[in-house]
Amino acid sequence: MWTIQVRLHSHIRTPSTNSASQIQCLTQILANRISLVLYNPEKARRLKLNVALIIGMINVSVFIVWIPARLQISESWIKANNVWDRFEKCIFLVVDVILNVFFMRLVKSKLVANGLHKYNRVYRFNGLLVCVSIIIDVSVVTPLAAAVWLCNTH
């Protein structure tokens, strides 16, 4: 019996841990990219710490809601997971947009405006990547919204 429980828990724990690690790493990459352009090391340190704390708290809350829902503890956990999953992805979308827009503003104001025109290409390319990133984030949230709407109306 114990072996079955360990396999079940590791089967549930591994994908959620991988997902949390990926999200934490991606947002820290964005924060590190900003800190390279940000001239104030104290602001850069606070940005990295705040991003890590915000994403870490969201990831912990996902573990708290997602695991009982996957184990089908009760119907209320499953409903809470459906709502929280969509909300959590919206939070990640907002954090992604804020960090990317902040980086683009820094590149434009600190580099391009001060005569480093070779960063204009970087700025435009990053603008394209930000648009693609936002489209992908929205496409992740949208099917969830459609599925929840469909389940509630039919």
N, C-alpha and C positions, 0 to 999 in steps of 0.2 A: 504494500500500500504506500509506504513512504517513497519508494522509487517512482511510482506513478505521480505523486504529488510534486516531487522534485523536478521531474521532466515537464510537468504541466507548468509549474512556476517558472522554470527556465525558458520554456517555450513562450511564455507571456513576457517575461522580464527582458529578454534579449532584444527583441525589436523595439520596445519602448525605450530601453537604455540607448540603443543606437540612434534612434530618432532624437532623443534629448541631447545626446552628444553632438550630433550634426548641427542642430539648431544653435547650440551654445557656441560651437566653433565658427559657424557662419557669421553670427552676429559679432563675435570677437574679431573676426577678420575685418569686418566693416569698421569696427571701433579702432582697430590698429591702423587701418588705412587713413582714418580721420586724424589719428594722433601723429602721423607722419607729417601732415600738412599744418596741424595746429601747433603754434609756436610756444604755447604755454604747457610745460610738462605736467603741472598740477591739474589743469583742466583735462588734459589727456588721461591722466591716471583716474580722475573722478569719473570721466566718461566710461572708461573700460570697466570700472568697478560697478557703476550704476547699471550698465548694460548686463553685466554678469549677474547682478542681483535680480534684476527684473526678469530676465530669461530663466534664471535658476528657480525663482518663485513660481513662474508659470509651469516650468517642467515638473516641479514637485507636485503642484496641484493636478497636473495631468496624470501623474502616477496615482495620486489619491483617488481620482475619479475613474480613470480608465481601467485599472486592474480589477476593481470589484465589478465593473460593468462587463468585462471580458469573462470573468468567472461566473457571471449571471447570478450574483448574490441576490438581487431583487430587481423588480421592474423600475423602481425609482432610481437606482444607480445607472441603469441603461438609459433612461430618459435624461438624467443629469449629464451623462457622457455625451449624448447626442447634442445637447445644448452647449456644453462646455467645449466640445471639440471645435465647433464652428466659431465660438467666441474666442478661443485660444488662437485659432488661425487668423482671425481678424486682428488680434493684438500683435501677432508676428508681422502681419502685413503693415500695420501702422509703424512698428519699430523699424522695419526694413525701409519704408518710405522716408521716415525721419532721418535715419542715418545716411541714406543715399543722398537725399536733398541737402543735408548739412555738408556732406563731403563735396558735392558739386558747388555749393556756395563758397566753400573754403578755397577750392581750386580756382574758381573764377575771381574771388576777391584777393587772395593772397599770391597767386602765381600769375595768372593771366593779366590782371590789372596792374601788376608791378613790372610789366614788360617781358615776362617769360611767355612769349606767344607760341612757343613750341608745345605748350600744354593746352592750347586750343583744341588740338586733335584729340588729346586725352579726354578733355572735357566733353567734346561731342560724342566720342565713342562711349564714354561712361554714361552719357545721357541715353544713348540707345540701349545699353545694358540695363539701366535702371528701368526703362520702359518695358523691356522683356521680363525683367524680374517681377515688376508689378503685375503684368499680365499673367504670369505663371501663378503668383500668389492669389490673385483674384480668381483664376480658374480653379484653384484648389478649394476656395471657399464657396464658389458658385454652385458646383454640383451638390455640395452638402446642403446648401440653402434650398435647392430645387428638390432634393430628396426629402428633406424635412417638410417642406410645403406639400409635396405630393402625399406623404404619409398622413399628414394632418387633414387633408381635404378629401381623401378617398377612403 
